[in-house]
Amino acid sequence: MINLYNANIENLYIHQVGNKCRGEGVFFSQEPYEISDEIRPLLKEFFLKPFREKEEQYFKFSEDMPIAHLFVPYNTELHKDIAEHLYNQGTHPHIKSGEVYICQLSNIIIDNEKVEGFGIFKSELKSDFLQFEKGTSRLEMNLQQGVNLDKLDKGALILTDPESKTGFRILYIDSNKYDSKYWMENFLNLEELEDDHYKTKKYLKFCEAFANKVILPAEDKQTQMEFINDTYSHFASRDEFIEEEYLGEVFTEASWIDHPESFIQEFENFKMLEGPKYSVQDFSDFSISNEMVNECMKKVKGEINLDTGISIKVVKGSKAASTYLEKGWDEDKQMYYYLAYFNKENK
């Protein structure tokens, strides 16, 4: 879990990078910007707030990353080379010009360990704002444009990581969708870092795919939901994932399944066929990232929607669907029904 609240920003260089295919050029700052006490907290929030709100998925430089050497070790004189490299990627007319901010970062905490690194940020879109001046007989109103400090367009935190071959782990954000390859692929040239966050996320997504493609067609929505909830309960209650234990608990001990051996075989076959697609073919044991479990659980839909206009909502990650919800068939009405047990209504 990353903590950016006490992070420090130092040696900030600001350049203006245009679109290369339009020949807009680059304006290089020759010296760092002197950050005043008034603007420091505003810049810190502008740069770092998007990363506090983003899913914590780390990346690494690909082995042929053209600017990786600029950070090992970091030399403040190389900030121009970084801006030049970004300018050289602006070969599409959709790429917008903007301000590039390059700085050193310190006092960042990841999993209770202090790390440091570098930040590269870019502002592109400008917002209209009004500025007022007192005239002789009235208040004058002037329309101007500037950077909206509530929305960073692009950013990357390049943080030290002794376990990585390049020595770094990277977080990035890209708020604009019109140039998706420009920032992550062409400029930063990133690949997902196969850490605990990555493995936890990939395996949970794979289990959800199994629930959607195998369990739901063969059974029903309740069974699918019970499998997903049992999966998340298993991950949430452990620090280490062992696939053999997972299959034993979720299938063999499950109340929603009559023939666990057949489902375990289905799961293993699905992993053999679909594992490469979800990048889990080699994952059978790993350390669980509790933060990633919580992030993935937020996206799980815990509802059973019926064709009669009724929806049944089940708390995600709980065993309520298997414990307090029963499905049956009414011969008189020739319809399915759900029976829910409870002690009292929550008001």
Beta strands, then each sheet from edge to edge (+ up, - down):
strand 1: 2-3
strand 2: 8-17
strand 3: 26-27
strand 4: 59-61
strand 5: 98-110
strand 6: 113-123
strand 7: 126-134
strand 8: 139-147
strand 9: 154-160
strand 10: 168-174
strand 11: 190-192
strand 12: 240-242
strand 13: 285-287
strand 14: 303-305
strand 15: 311-313
strand 16: 325-330
strand 17: 335-340
sheet 1: 1+ 5- 2+ 3-
sheet 2: 1+ 5- 6+ 9- 10+
sheet 3: 4+ 11-
sheet 4: 7+ 8-
sheet 5: 12+ 13-
sheet 6: 14+ 15-
sheet 7: 16+ 17-
end
